[in-house]
Amino acid sequence: MCRDMEVMLQNYKVNRKGKKIAEKREGEIKYTVGRLMAVGDLKALLARVLGITKMESVLRSAGLDQLLDGANDGTTFDVYRVATWATLKREFPIHMDHKNMRGTPIGDTENPASFLHAQVDRWRMETEEDPETHPVFSVMFRNSVIETLPSSTRAKLEDVVGLITSKPRREFSEHLVQCSG
């Protein structure tokens, strides 16, 4: 197995409870985007992480039975990427736990706008959704951000009517930055 695959195995894991197929480490690209993988590399990765039986089941579920015999191991994985990831997402759906979605507290000298941007990126990575596209996600996201702020900032934000439930993203961001300053 090549060194790239070893690095990927160290960085991406399957939660044994089936909650998530991949985790992003700080500063790394999610899944295999930007990496040139062969079918054999993918099979080795999946077999090592999921086990051979589950790897074969995933490939069959993706309609990729032709990859099981090894004849295509040297071909590029890009042709099969969409079907494979769709199957993995279906087999290992993401289940969010709001308690685990709370970010790290804002630093004393951290720029509030940068902090908010980092929180949006973290949510997008964890949920594969923009936190503002669904009302429930929006409320959960905004609450998790506010919980990480100093108590004096939280108190100021509590006075803003509709901040968590009905204000547009831009207004939420502006209020957060203004109250943090």
N, C-alpha and C positions, 0 to 999 in steps of 0.2 A: 504494500500500500504506500502511495506517495506521501511525502511530508505534508503537502497541502491537506490531504485527507485526515492525517493525524491531528493537525491543527483544528480542522473543522470538528472532529469528534470531541476534542477538548472543549470547544466553544459552544456546541449545540447539543442539547440533550433532550430526551423525552422524559417528561414528568411521569413517574410510574403510575400516577393516578389517571393518566390520559388527558391531563388538562391542557397540555401545550406541546407542540412538536418541536419548537425551537425557541431559544432565548438568545437575545442579542447581548453581546458583551460591549462595554463602552467603546465607542469609536470604531466598531466593526460593521461591515455591511451585512444586512440580514440575509439569511439563507445563503444562496450561492450566486447572487447577482454580481456580475463583474468577474466571475471566475469561470475559466473554461474547464468544464468537466466532461468526462466521457461517461457513457452508460455504465461501464464497469466500475468507475469511481463511485457513482451514485449507488449502485447495488452493494458495493462494499460498505459504504457509509450506512445505508439503511439496514443491511444485515447485522452490522456491528451494534447499531443503536436499537433496532427493533427486534432483531433475531431473524434468522433465515425464513422461518415459516411466515412471520408477519410481513417481511419484505416481499415475499412472493405473493401474499394476499393483497398487499397494496398495489403491486404492479398489475395483478389480475383485475382488481377493482377499477384501475385506471384504463383498462382495455389494452394493456401493454404486454400481453402474454408472450409476444414474439421476443421480448427481451430476456426471458427466463433461461433460454438455452445457451447463452454466452456468445452466440454468433455476432451480436451487435455490441459487444462490450467495448470495442475500440471506437465506436462512432460517438459523435458529440451528443450530449444530453439535451442541448437546447431544443431539439425537435420535440422532445417528450416532456419538457419542463412544465408547461401549462397543465397538462393532464395529471402529471405526478403531483404537483403542489395542490391542485384542486382536490385530489383524492386524499392527500395528507391532511388538508384542512377539514375535510368531511370526516375522516377517521379520528382525528384528534382535535376536536373543536376547542376553541379558547373559552374557558369559563372564568369570568372575572370575579375576583373577591375584592370588594370595595376597600376592605382594610389593607390589602396588599397594594392597592393602587395609589395610596398616599405617597407623595413624593418627599424628597428630603427638604427640610426647612430652608428658607431663603437665607443666604449669608448676610452678615451685617453690612458688607460693602458691595453686595451683588446688585447689579442693575435690575430693577423690577421687570422691565420689558424683556430682558434677556432671560430672566428666570421663568417668566410666563412662556416664552418661546420654547425653552427647554422642557417645560412641563407638557406642552402640546406635543412636542416630538416624542416624548416618553409614552404618552397615551396612544399616539398613532402607532408606535412600535408594538406596544403591548396588545392593543385591541384591533389593529389593522383598520381602524376607522378614525375619521376626524372627530374629535370630541364634541364638535358643534353641529354635526349632521343629524343627530337624533336627540330629542328633548331629554330623554332619560340620561344619556351619556353626558349631555351638556350640564345638567344639574350635578351629576356625580363628579364630573371633572372640576367644575367651579368650586364645589364644596371641598374637594381634596386639595385644591390650590389654596383656598382660604385657610384651611386647617394648618397649612405649613407656614403661615405668616405670623409675625409677632402679634401678641394680644392687642397692642395699641392699634395696629393696622386693621385687625379683624373688627375691633369696636367701631372704627370709622366706617368700614364697609357695611356693617349691620344696619347703618342708618339709611343706606341707599335702597329705596323701594324697588323690588323686582330685579335686583342685580343678578341673583342666581337663577331665577326662573324665566324672566322675560326680556331682559336687556340684550341687545345685539352684542356679538363678540367684541366689536370695536369699543363700545361703551364699557363693557366689563373690563377690558384691557386698560382703558383710560382711567377708570376709577381705581383700579388696582395700582397703577403707576402713581396717580395723584395722592392716594392715601398712604402709599409707602414712602413718599418723599418728605 
